[in-house]
């Protein structure tokens, strides 16, 4: 039940594009090294400086090699995407993914 509530809250936050009260608001920029769409969302694996991470936001067209920018809203651990049938160890949710 707790997982369903967390997923529902994450989806609502993304759909409304609203930052949560505890969001850090850090801007991330990097290169897309992998991407996929599912359930109305775009998932991107981004290389930023010396780190690589996954992010998810409302569906947008991006391709490997694109430079993107996004504002951090919240992180989740062990996030299960039922539309992709995949669990992400750690993923950042954002209100938008913008090509630079």
Buried (B, 14 or more C-beta within 10 A) or exposed (E): EEEEEEBEEBBEBBEEEEBEEEBEEEEBEBBBEEBBBBEEBBBBBBEEEEEEBBBBBBBBEBEEEBEBBBBBBBBBEEBEBEEBEEEBEEBBBBBBBBEE
